[in-house]
Amino acid sequence: MKITIDSLERIWARSVSHSMGKTDHDAPTVPILTQSEARISLVIRTGWVLLHVGACLGVMVNIIHHW
């Protein structure tokens, strides 16, 4: 599978729940991803969620440590 810049842009936009059109003149619609692009999007989204959970846990540990 060849991943192009347009494909990566579409994957990233879909990962962050951003709708975008194919050109500047068409209405933004939810682009449908291929199965492999959807898997990449899932990995990006999972990493993003884990980053937030880790930051939250770090804040809680710091609060408990300095209580």
GUROFI-616521 format. One record per atom (N, C-alpha, C): residue in three letters; atom name; x, y, z. Coordinates in Angstrom, 2 decimals, always signed. Atoms other than C-alpha are relative to their C-alpha. Last residue first. Layout:
ALA|CA|X|Y|Z .
...
***
This chain:
TRP|N|+1.14|-0.27|-0.87 .
TRP|CA|-0.61|+16.34|+49.88 .
TRP|C|+0.48|+0.30|+1.37 .
HIS|N|-0.25|-1.27|-0.71 .
HIS|CA|+2.54|+16.64|+47.75 .
HIS|C|-1.14|+0.37|+0.96 .
HIS|N|-1.38|-0.03|-0.54 .
HIS|CA|+2.59|+12.99|+46.61 .
HIS|C|+0.24|+1.25|+0.85 .
ILE|N|-0.04|+0.91|-1.15 .
ILE|CA|-1.23|+12.85|+46.19 .
ILE|C|+1.38|+0.04|+0.68 .
ILE|N|+0.85|-0.58|-1.05 .
ILE|CA|-1.22|+15.93|+43.94 .
ILE|C|+0.07|-0.86|+1.26 .
ASN|N|-0.68|-1.17|-0.55 .
ASN|CA|+1.75|+14.65|+41.94 .
ASN|C|-0.82|+0.64|+1.11 .
VAL|N|-1.11|+0.50|-0.81 .
VAL|CA|+0.14|+11.23|+41.49 .
VAL|C|+0.73|+1.17|+0.65 .
MET|N|+0.56|+0.56|-1.23 .
MET|CA|-3.08|+12.90|+40.28 .
MET|C|+1.10|-0.52|+0.94 .
VAL|N|+0.51|-1.10|-0.83 .
VAL|CA|-1.22|+15.10|+37.80 .
VAL|C|-0.54|-0.54|+1.31 .
GLY|N|-1.15|-0.75|-0.52 .
GLY|CA|+0.74|+12.14|+36.46 .
GLY|C|-0.42|+1.14|+0.89 .
LEU|N|-0.56|+0.80|-1.09 .
LEU|CA|-2.44|+10.07|+36.13 .
LEU|C|+1.20|+0.70|+0.63 .
CYS|N|+0.95|-0.06|-1.11 .
CYS|CA|-4.05|+12.84|+34.07 .
CYS|C|+0.54|-0.78|+1.21 .
ALA|N|-0.14|-1.34|-0.58 .
ALA|CA|-0.97|+13.14|+31.85 .
ALA|C|-0.91|+0.15|+1.22 .
GLY|N|-1.29|-0.08|-0.69 .
GLY|CA|-0.95|+9.38|+31.29 .
GLY|C|+0.22|+1.35|+0.67 .
VAL|N|+0.14|+0.81|-1.21 .
VAL|CA|-4.67|+9.34|+30.45 .
VAL|C|+1.29|+0.06|+0.81 .
HIS|N|+0.86|-0.72|-0.95 .
HIS|CA|-4.19|+12.20|+27.99 .
HIS|C|-0.17|-0.75|+1.31 .
LEU|N|-0.74|-1.19|-0.43 .
LEU|CA|-1.23|+10.53|+26.27 .
LEU|C|-0.81|+0.78|+1.04 .
LEU|N|-0.97|+0.46|-1.00 .
LEU|CA|-3.14|+7.22|+26.16 .
LEU|C|+0.84|+1.16|+0.53 .
VAL|N|+0.74|+0.29|-1.23 .
VAL|CA|-6.04|+8.97|+24.38 .
VAL|C|+0.97|-0.44|+1.10 .
TRP|N|+0.47|-1.28|-0.52 .
TRP|CA|-3.71|+10.47|+21.75 .
TRP|C|-0.74|-0.20|+1.33 .
GLY|N|-1.15|-0.70|-0.57 .
GLY|CA|-1.95|+7.16|+21.21 .
GLY|C|-0.39|+1.31|+0.65 .
THR|N|-0.34|+0.73|-1.22 .
THR|CA|-5.30|+5.43|+20.71 .
THR|C|+1.19|+0.66|+0.70 .
ARG|N|+1.00|-0.37|-1.01 .
ARG|CA|-6.37|+8.10|+18.18 .
ARG|C|+0.30|-0.67|+1.34 .
ILE|N|-0.21|-1.41|-0.35 .
ILE|CA|-3.17|+7.70|+16.16 .
ILE|C|-0.94|+0.40|+1.14 .
VAL|N|-1.26|-0.05|-0.74 .
VAL|CA|-3.43|+3.88|+16.24 .
VAL|C|+0.27|+1.44|+0.46 .
LEU|N|+0.25|+0.58|-1.32 .
LEU|CA|-7.11|+4.05|+15.22 .
LEU|C|+1.26|+0.06|+0.86 .
SER|N|+0.75|-1.00|-0.75 .
SER|CA|-6.28|+6.38|+12.33 .
SER|C|-0.26|-0.49|+1.42 .
ILE|N|-0.97|-1.04|-0.34 .
ILE|CA|-3.66|+3.92|+11.11 .
ILE|C|-0.66|+1.08|+0.85 .
ARG|N|-0.87|+0.58|-1.03 .
ARG|CA|-6.27|+1.13|+11.29 .
ARG|C|+1.05|+1.02|+0.44 .
ALA|N|+0.76|+0.00|-1.24 .
ALA|CA|-8.77|+3.29|+9.40 .
ALA|C|+0.83|-0.58|+1.14 .
GLU|N|-0.03|-1.38|-0.50 .
GLU|CA|-6.18|+3.92|+6.69 .
GLU|C|-0.76|+0.10|+1.32 .
SER|N|-1.35|-0.24|-0.52 .
SER|CA|-5.71|+0.15|+6.31 .
SER|C|+0.14|+1.42|+0.53 .
GLN|N|-0.22|+0.79|-1.21 .
GLN|CA|-9.48|-0.42|+6.04 .
GLN|C|+1.38|+0.26|+0.59 .
THR|N|-0.18|+1.41|+0.30 .
THR|CA|-9.95|+2.39|+3.53 .
THR|C|+0.28|-0.72|+1.32 .
LEU|N|-1.36|+0.52|+0.02 .
LEU|CA|-11.22|+5.66|+4.88 .
LEU|C|+0.00|-1.46|-0.44 .
ILE|N|-0.04|+1.41|-0.36 .
ILE|CA|-14.52|+7.35|+4.05 .
ILE|C|+1.43|-0.50|-0.17 .
PRO|N|-0.64|+0.87|+0.99 .
PRO|CA|-14.30|+11.10|+4.07 .
PRO|C|+0.04|-1.44|+0.49 .
VAL|N|-0.87|+0.94|-0.70 .
VAL|CA|-16.87|+12.80|+6.27 .
VAL|C|+0.62|-0.93|-1.03 .
THR|N|+0.73|+1.20|-0.37 .
THR|CA|-18.19|+15.64|+4.19 .
THR|C|+0.97|-0.92|+0.72 .
PRO|N|-0.67|+1.03|-0.79 .
PRO|CA|-16.96|+19.17|+3.76 .
PRO|C|-0.94|-1.15|+0.34 .
ALA|N|+0.41|-0.03|-1.40 .
ALA|CA|-18.80|+20.96|+0.98 .
ALA|C|+0.75|-1.08|+0.77 .
ASP|N|+1.07|+0.94|-0.35 .
ASP|CA|-16.95|+21.31|-2.29 .
ASP|C|-0.27|+0.03|+1.51 .
HIS|N|+1.33|-0.39|+0.45 .
HIS|CA|-15.11|+24.42|-3.42 .
HIS|C|-1.10|-1.00|+0.33 .
ASP|N|+0.47|-1.18|-0.72 .
ASP|CA|-11.79|+24.24|-1.57 .
ASP|C|-1.46|+0.33|-0.31 .
THR|N|-0.52|-1.25|+0.55 .
THR|CA|-11.21|+20.69|-2.79 .
THR|C|-0.54|+1.16|+0.83 .
LYS|N|-1.14|+0.35|+0.83 .
LYS|CA|-11.57|+17.16|-1.35 .
LYS|C|+0.64|+1.22|-0.64 .
GLY|N|+0.34|+0.35|+1.37 .
GLY|CA|-13.76|+18.31|+1.51 .
GLY|C|+1.25|-0.34|-0.80 .
MET|N|-0.61|-0.83|+1.03 .
MET|CA|-12.91|+18.23|+5.19 .
MET|C|-0.42|-0.49|-1.37 .
SER|N|+0.54|+0.25|+1.34 .
SER|CA|-14.52|+16.98|+8.37 .
SER|C|+0.68|+0.93|-0.99 .
HIS|N|+0.14|-1.23|+0.78 .
HIS|CA|-12.37|+16.97|+11.51 .
HIS|C|-0.51|-0.36|-1.40 .
SER|N|+1.42|-0.26|+0.24 .
SER|CA|-12.81|+14.16|+14.02 .
SER|C|-0.24|+1.32|-0.72 .
VAL|N|+0.35|-1.07|-0.94 .
VAL|CA|-9.15|+14.23|+15.18 .
VAL|C|-1.43|+0.48|-0.23 .
SER|N|-0.40|+0.38|-1.36 .
SER|CA|-8.39|+10.87|+13.61 .
SER|C|-0.41|+1.03|+1.02 .
ARG|N|+1.01|+0.93|-0.52 .
ARG|CA|-10.41|+11.75|+10.47 .
ARG|C|+0.32|-0.40|+1.45 .
ALA|N|+1.25|-0.75|-0.16 .
ALA|CA|-8.23|+14.78|+9.83 .
ALA|C|-1.08|-0.89|+0.60 .
TRP|N|-0.14|-0.85|-1.17 .
TRP|CA|-5.08|+12.70|+10.44 .
TRP|C|-1.29|+0.78|+0.27 .
ILE|N|-0.06|+0.85|-1.19 .
ILE|CA|-6.17|+9.98|+8.02 .
ILE|C|+0.08|+0.86|+1.25 .
ARG|N|+1.36|+0.49|-0.22 .
ARG|CA|-7.20|+12.53|+5.36 .
ARG|C|-0.05|-0.88|+1.26 .
GLU|N|+0.81|-1.14|-0.44 .
GLU|CA|-3.86|+14.32|+5.65 .
GLU|C|-1.42|-0.45|+0.33 .
LEU|N|-0.37|-0.28|-1.39 .
LEU|CA|-2.00|+11.01|+5.49 .
LEU|C|-0.81|+1.16|+0.56 .
SER|N|+0.52|+1.08|-0.83 .
SER|CA|-3.91|+10.07|+2.32 .
SER|C|+0.31|+0.24|+1.47 .
ASP|N|+1.45|-0.19|-0.08 .
ASP|CA|-3.23|+13.43|+0.71 .
ASP|C|-0.64|-1.06|+0.90 .
ILE|N|+0.24|-1.12|-0.91 .
ILE|CA|+0.48|+13.09|+1.58 .
ILE|C|-1.50|+0.24|+0.15 .
THR|N|-0.39|-1.31|+0.53 .
THR|CA|+0.54|+9.68|-0.07 .
THR|C|-0.27|+1.07|+1.04 .
ILE|N|+0.66|-1.08|-0.73 .
ILE|CA|+0.52|+6.19|+1.44 .
ILE|C|+0.54|+1.32|-0.53 .
LYS|N|-0.75|-1.24|+0.09 .
LYS|CA|+1.34|+3.38|-0.99 .
LYS|C|-0.78|+1.11|+0.71 .
MET|N|+0.83|-1.18|+0.00 .
MET|CA|+0.00|+0.00|+0.00 .
MET|C|+0.87|+1.24|+0.00 .
***
